[in-house]
Amino acid sequence: MLKRLLNISLLGLFLFYYSGSVMFYHSHLIDGVKVVHSHPFPLSKTAEGHNHTQAELATISILSHASLLLVASITLLLVIKFLLNVCLAVRQKFTFQNIALLVKSLRAPPFFL
């Protein structure tokens, strides 16, 4: 029950984040630099009708870089894990006993007298 509630909560959180980043996408031209981001803002204002302070712009920059760094780090760790698994699997010596342990059959092993 708890696992199902957690799954539904994570799905809701993802949908909330994704819809916020897609539906409120806009840009500002600040000191000749185009800042592209998304966040909810009142419908009475247009995207160009609101401004951000320097602290808000710094926060947007930090969050953008942090999310990129997180995705890059996870990707790099998964690639390293995959390469290590491949390298270690090649080094294993395949003997009859090792192969027999990998086979999932329902019959008993043969019995010799």
C-alpha positions in Angstrom: 0.0 0.0 0.0 2.8 2.4 0.9 4.7 1.5 -2.3 1.6 2.3 -4.4 1.1 5.6 -2.6 4.8 6.5 -3.1 4.5 5.6 -6.8 1.4 7.7 -7.3 3.1 10.6 -5.4 6.2 10.4 -7.5 4.1 10.3 -10.7 2.1 13.4 -9.5 5.3 15.2 -8.6 6.8 14.5 -12.1 3.6 15.6 -13.9 3.5 18.8 -11.8 7.2 19.6 -12.6 6.9 18.6 -16.3 3.7 20.7 -16.8 5.3 23.7 -15.1 8.3 23.5 -17.3 6.4 23.1 -20.5 3.3 25.4 -20.0 5.1 28.5 -18.6 8.2 28.5 -20.9 9.4 32.0 -21.7 12.5 34.2 -22.1 13.8 37.6 -21.0 16.4 39.8 -22.6 18.6 41.1 -19.8 21.7 43.1 -20.5 21.9 41.6 -24.0 21.7 38.0 -22.6 18.7 35.9 -23.3 17.5 34.0 -20.2 15.2 31.2 -21.0 13.3 29.5 -18.1 9.9 28.5 -17.0 7.8 29.2 -13.9 4.1 29.9 -13.3 3.1 33.6 -13.4 -0.3 35.3 -13.2 -2.4 35.2 -16.3 -2.9 38.9 -16.1 0.8 39.5 -16.9 2.6 38.4 -20.1 5.9 36.7 -20.0 7.7 39.9 -20.9 5.6 41.9 -18.4 7.4 40.6 -15.3 11.0 41.0 -14.2 13.4 39.1 -12.0 15.9 40.3 -9.5 19.6 39.4 -9.7 19.1 36.9 -6.9 16.3 35.2 -8.8 18.4 35.1 -12.0 21.3 33.6 -10.0 18.9 30.9 -8.5 17.6 30.1 -12.0 21.2 29.7 -13.2 22.2 27.5 -10.2 19.2 25.2 -10.6 19.8 24.8 -14.3 23.4 23.9 -13.8 22.7 21.6 -10.9 20.1 19.7 -12.8 22.5 19.3 -15.8 25.3 18.2 -13.5 23.0 15.7 -11.8 21.9 14.1 -15.1 25.5 14.0 -16.4 26.8 12.4 -13.1 24.1 9.7 -13.1 24.8 9.0 -16.8 28.5 8.7 -16.2 28.0 6.4 -13.2 25.7 4.1 -15.2 28.2 4.0 -18.1 31.1 3.1 -15.7 29.0 0.5 -14.0 28.1 -1.1 -17.4 31.8 -1.1 -18.5 32.9 -2.6 -15.2 30.3 -5.4 -15.5 31.4 -6.1 -19.1 35.1 -6.2 -18.1 34.5 -8.4 -15.1 32.2 -10.8 -17.0 34.9 -11.3 -19.7 37.5 -12.2 -17.0 35.4 -15.0 -15.5 36.6 -18.5 -16.4 33.7 -20.5 -17.7 33.8 -24.0 -16.4 31.1 -26.6 -16.5 30.2 -25.9 -12.8 29.8 -22.2 -13.5 27.6 -22.8 -16.5 25.5 -25.4 -14.7 24.8 -22.8 -12.0 23.5 -20.3 -14.6 21.0 -22.8 -16.0 17.6 -22.6 -14.5 16.0 -26.0 -15.1 13.4 -27.9 -13.1 15.0 -31.3 -13.3 17.5 -32.7 -10.8 21.2 -33.0 -11.8 22.2 -36.4 -13.2 23.3 -39.0 -10.7 26.2 -41.3 -11.6 27.2 -44.5 -9.8 
